[in-house]
Amino acid sequence: PIRAASAASIASAPSNRSVVSAATSTGGASAASGGSGARRPKRSRRPATRIDRLEQRMALRRDPGWASARRLPDHVEAEADAVSTVEQHQLLVQAALPPYLEEHPRVRRRFLDVDEVAPAEEGTAAHKKASSRWWKRRTALARLSYNLIKADHRFFNVPFVYRRHESRPTRVFLAWATLVLIFWAEAVAALYVSPYRLCEGLKSEHNCLEAKAPTGLFTSRGQCEWHENRDSSCRREPCDKCRDRDPSASQETLENSWEAFICVLVALPCVLLFEYVWLTWVRAPVREKDRFWATRDGSWLAAATASEDPADDSEDVRAVAAAGAHLLENLGQVVKRDAAVVGADLSDALRVPQPERVASAAALADWYAVLASVPCARLVLRRRREIEDALDESEDPARRQHLEFLRRDLDRDWHCDRAPRNFVRRVTTQLSAAILLAARYEEKFKQHGSALQRSAAIYQLLLVQFLDKPTERGVYRRCMDMDFERDLDEPIKPVSLRAKVVACFVAAFLIVGPIAFLLFFGRNMTKSEQWDWWKVAMFAIALIVFVVEPLRILFLNFVLPKVLLPKIKHYSDPAQIPMPYRTRLPVFAVDLVDPAHVVETFDGLGLPPPRRLRESGGVFLSRISGGADDDRRALSRPRVENRVHLFRFTRWRRSVARRQAVALDAAAARTDADDDGRRTTNREHRFAHSTQWSDASLEDMREALDFKPPLLYGFVLVVALLVNILPPAAEELLIEEGLNFFILFGVSVADMLLVLGNLAGSAWAPLLIALFFVVVAMVLAWLPTIIGRSRKQARKAAALATARLAAQPSADVDPAAASQERLRKALALLYDDFGDFRGDSFMSERGVSRSSAGSFASERAGSGSVAPGSPISVEDPSGSGGLPTQ
């Protein structure tokens, strides 16, 4: 159980400065980062980050004057503090979204406009803030683009961004190394496009005229021309008849673009490789046990040949073990009892020889998911039976449609209507994904960042529950990793001395080698050839700095998150989606976080946790198999080692899945059997929660869960999968190289238009090609607006036609009334009794005091993860053979 914040803590809201300082002191590690919670360093040009702005907004809404300035409608039974709390809740939900989706108009319209439902009095701070928002919303995307380019650009972040763990001299060195690699790549491209003194070496007219200079992927031009009387008119040596042909203006532009394209194609992989080696190993500190100079008896040879740290002791493995332990605890499978760990439903897994080692943290997550699949599947079947009991007792056609949708939605999520083996496989996949997401929070945010960052990350786990496709979760995780890593600015992890030495040699080779090549290349060139090379090199640098790099940033932060726009717009606030079931499913990512940590996070903000978080907790299940003595064998967590064959673990997983399918088939048969006690219990639950099981609530729940994807949503997900399947560095390389190809394609199209218009030989050809790109960019920028307006007009016309066919006027909904109704629903779904934050009511309903709740949370936190070798005995922790009360 999780205790809610008390009413006294809400009433005694701290001031703006104290709230910011409290949130800062909670953060700890990120206080001095380039992100949130820190007092800005003096004489630095670090812009305010997203968490900085969120802290200011939260502190402003905690001011007692802000809440007292609100004028609530008469029929809204809530205090002004409750409305302010809903505002802060919405700010946290918006912080859990990618920055582009937070500022997107279609997403912002899904949130409650508090200024409309509860306007502020004139002259107050809330009124001034509301009156100045209209122009900020209109320029939000432009300001977001400017801030992202300043923060993420390889060159622009040097003067604009302060980072504690990556100083400006280091970033200046990286920028210089990038320029060196670009110059080297341009030299390679020049040798490929126009080989050194090619025409002068051709002595026959046929060979001279056959020489071609590439100007694109499939185009070329004659590079040389033959002069028969060249010897008589020659004024300088060597006097060759075969000389370079002067290209036209458009041909020269095409040739320079092709050379710049090859330069970018070669430079980007080398730049990304050097950055990765430099930032991961060269700049990283040496781990403590390899610092031979710090100890008297240290040996540099022993330090240089020391092995890497064991994988079983890494942070990601510990995070997965903690999340997996919480999952088993929530399902009643792990309860700390003295020094042993007791389980209740693991007989199917115990009858198969256990794997002693697994290959990675993901495999360990699969191991925990396999153990928890049967108890989780039993809860899913119990929830499905609960919906079917409501269906059997309902005669209203509309109500039956809503209940049938809920059953189909449950089947779609868990595949509980399919064969037992498919059912178990789906449950295992869902649980493994939840464990990895919760482990990401355990690793990145639990011990780092401020309370605001942690609370926003908790809301991420709430939202990711409804992103059921792996591609959607991958895109969302990629976007939020970029956002929070930009704000956290964590120190680099220590590495071994051997890895650091090897990385230093690789980095030196990547810099010294190109410099030596440039010196050799420059000595064999004339001044005119050096000038031509310099012009193309500057053009390539301008292409990377001002075109490719900003487009990469905008693609990762604007285009890639737009894949999630339909679902984010639909599931805008996951905490307001009601779940009226008696059978709880505490198996999602947000349920696998330590409850004591959740309490501390929201207490640090002075906010009560939403009802969805307070409903987290364990359930108890009766055993589904007989209590044989041979079932009480010990079960220990396997160790994680890198050099492990996957075949053994896969064989164990298949063997356990076959046994679990048989056990689950028997459990499903018992669940489907007629049971008057179960029907009575479900009926009493619906009667006790009649508001949540009413026809209107079921209709609202169906609207909240019924996501209808757009026409091309599947195709967009496939494209996003091809991009997001790669590691981040390879993904950035693919995006930049793709943009490079598109630029070359645009130059070729513009040249073709110039040829059709008889302007290829004009001196204005380069400017006309640049104008072509400007026109295309403007058309692409205005195209979504035009399409959106046309769709809006089409919807209005369709609604008008429907109203005329029905011979009734169209029903116009008052926006103010709709906003007031949304406020009432938000207060009812987020908190108790329309904002009456009774801190002791939640605990008194369960007969648990605050002290006992804290001791339970600390005991559960103390149980931690299951360490390798910790036994799991098969017993019934509940001690009862019947079904428990929820």
WODAKA-V40459 format. One record per pair of residues at least 12 apart in sequence whose ideal C-beta (glycine too) atoms are under 6 Angstrom apart, sorted by sequence separation. I is the first residue (numbers start at 1). GAP is how many residues later the second one is. If there is no record, write none. Layout:
<<I GAP> <I GAP>>
//
This chain:
<<68 12> <211 12> <332 12> <333 12> <391 12> <414 12> <445 12> <24 13> <67 13> <70 13> <158 13> <211 13> <290 13> <390 13> <35 14> <67 14> <158 14> <227 14> <36 15> <115 15> <226 15> <598 15> <35 16> <36 16> <208 16> <226 16> <290 16> <387 16> <441 16> <67 17> <208 18> <224 18> <387 19> <750 19> <155 20> <225 20> <387 20> <460 20> <90 21> <205 21> <224 21> <349 22> <750 22> <61 23> <222 23> <199 25> <346 25> <591 25> <61 26> <384 26> <61 27> <87 27> <437 27> <345 29> <58 30> <221 30> <345 30> <586 30> <23 32> <384 32> <57 34> <208 34> <380 34> <20 35> <83 35> <575 35> <584 35> <380 36> <103 37> <575 37> <103 38> <20 39> <215 39> <449 39> <19 40> <200 40> <202 40> <215 40> <54 41> <103 41> <320 41> <331 41> <216 42> <16 43> <19 43> <199 43> <215 43> <624 43> <199 44> <317 44> <320 44> <324 44> <328 44> <331 44> <99 45> <199 45> <316 45> <320 45> <327 45> <72 46> <16 47> <70 48> <71 48> <13 49> <70 50> <377 50> <69 51> <373 51> <376 51> <69 52> <373 54> <69 55> <373 55> <69 57> <370 58> <369 59> <372 59> <66 60> <369 62> <369 63> <193 66> <366 66> <365 67> <368 67> <189 70> <365 70> <10 71> <365 71> <189 73> <189 74> <186 77> <185 78> <188 78> <185 81> <185 82> <479 82> <182 85> <181 86> <475 88> <476 88> <181 89> <181 90> <178 93> <177 97> <582 103> <466 105> <580 109> <324 111> <463 111> <323 112> <462 112> <580 112> <462 113> <580 113> <578 114> <45 115> <323 115> <46 116> <323 116> <44 118> <320 119> <319 120> <322 120> <319 123> <465 123> <578 123> <319 124> <316 127> <577 127> <34 128> <315 128> <461 128> <462 128> <34 129> <461 129> <33 131> <32 132> <570 137> <566 144> <455 146> <454 147> <451 150> <438 151> <437 152> <451 153> <563 153> <434 154> <438 154> <451 154> <434 155> <438 155> <563 157> <555 180> <552 183> <552 184> <308 188> <548 188> <551 188> <548 191> <304 193> <303 194> <304 194> <386 195> <386 196> <386 197> <383 198> <383 200> <382 201> <379 204> <290 206> <379 206> <287 207> <290 207> <284 208> <285 209> <284 211> <286 211> <376 211> <281 214> <286 214> <281 218> <281 219> <610 220> <282 221> <281 222> <282 222> <282 225> <277 226> <614 228> <277 229> <278 229> <608 229> <637 229> <639 229> <277 230> <637 231> <424 233> <636 233> <636 234> <274 236> <424 236> <424 237> <634 237> <635 237> <421 240> <420 241> <632 241> <632 242> <631 243> <420 244> <420 245> <475 245> <375 246> <471 246> <478 246> <471 249> <475 249> <471 250> <474 250> <578 251> <576 253> <623 253> <330 256> <620 258> <622 259> <330 261> <596 261> <595 262> <620 264> <327 265> <596 265> <326 266> <594 267> <323 269> <364 276> <259 277> <263 277> <347 278> <260 279> <344 279> <256 280> <260 280> <358 280> <357 281> <356 282> <357 282> <358 282> <260 283> <350 283> <355 283> <370 283> <347 284> <357 284> <350 285> <359 285> <332 286> <363 286> <370 286> <374 286> <385 286> <332 287> <357 287> <359 287> <377 287> <381 287> <330 288> <332 288> <329 289> <332 289> <378 289> <381 290> <389 290> <358 291> <355 293> <389 293> <355 294> <386 296> <399 296> <402 296> <409 296> <355 297> <402 297> <405 297> <352 300> <402 300> <352 303> <352 304> <582 304> <349 307> <348 311> <348 312> <348 315> <317 323> <165 324> <164 325> <163 326> <165 326> <312 327> <312 328> <311 329> <184 330> <311 330> <187 331> <311 331> <181 333> <184 333> <177 334> <180 334> <184 334> <187 334> <151 335> <183 335> <190 343> <186 351> <183 354> <186 354> <182 359> <96 360> <95 361> <92 363> <96 363> <92 364> <96 364> <93 366> <92 367> <96 367> <98 381> <155 390> <153 396> <54 398> <51 401> <149 401> <152 401> <51 402> <149 404> <148 405> <148 409> <37 413> <36 414> <36 417> <29 419> <30 419> <30 420> <27 422> <27 423> <26 424> <26 425> <23 427> <23 428> <23 429> <51 436> <49 438> <36 451> <35 452> <35 453> <276 453> <35 454> <33 455> <34 455> <33 456> <100 457> <272 457> <30 458> <100 458> <110 459> <101 460> <100 461> <107 461> <272 461> <107 462> <110 462> <98 463> <106 463> <268 465> <101 467> <268 468> <264 476> <261 479> <93 480> <261 483> <257 490> <254 497> <250 501> <250 504> <250 510> <253 512> <248 513> <253 513> <249 514> <250 515> <249 516> <253 516> <336 527> <347 527> <346 528> <341 529> <343 529> <340 531> <341 531> <342 531> <343 531> <216 532> <344 532> <342 533> <344 533> <342 535> <325 540> <325 541> <335 542> <322 543> <321 544> <26 578> <2 593> <2 596> <3 596> <2 597> <9 597> <5 603> <4 604> <4 610> <2 612> <1 616> <117 702> <116 703> <117 703> <113 706> <117 706> <112 710> <112 711> <112 714> <86 740> <82 745> <73 747> <78 749> <82 753> <78 756> <79 756> <77 757> <78 757> <10 827> <7 830> <7 832> <6 833> <5 834> <4 835> <4 838> <3 840> <1 845> <1 847> <3 847> <3 850> <1 852>>
//
